[in-house]
């Protein structure tokens, strides 16, 4: 089962973005994004909402992988 960090990484790679590009879109540092993708940090709700808005994914999918 994928984690939030793994799904964020999947969306980033699907959109052919580097960590630097995605971190700029989300307004966070590259190192913070790296920690999210490696599941060392849990993204806060406002960041999740921004990510979902920017990439047209649902919060449910981001949290569970389901529709």
PEJO-V527592 format. One record per backbone hydrogen bond with DSSP energy under -0.5 kcal/mol. NH is the residue of the N-H (numbers start at 1). CO is the residue of the C=O. If there is no record, write none. Layout:
nh: (NH & NH)
co: (CO & CO)
//
This chain:
nh: (7 & 8 & 9 & 10 & 11 & 12 & 13 & 14 & 15 & 16 & 17 & 22 & 23 & 24 & 25 & 26 & 27 & 28 & 33 & 34 & 35 & 36 & 37 & 38 & 39 & 40 & 41 & 43 & 47 & 48 & 49 & 50 & 51 & 52 & 53 & 54 & 55 & 56 & 56 & 57 & 62 & 63 & 64 & 65 & 65 & 66)
co: (3 & 4 & 5 & 6 & 7 & 8 & 9 & 10 & 11 & 13 & 12 & 18 & 19 & 20 & 21 & 22 & 23 & 23 & 29 & 30 & 31 & 32 & 33 & 34 & 36 & 35 & 35 & 41 & 44 & 44 & 45 & 46 & 47 & 48 & 49 & 50 & 51 & 52 & 53 & 52 & 58 & 59 & 60 & 60 & 61 & 60)
//
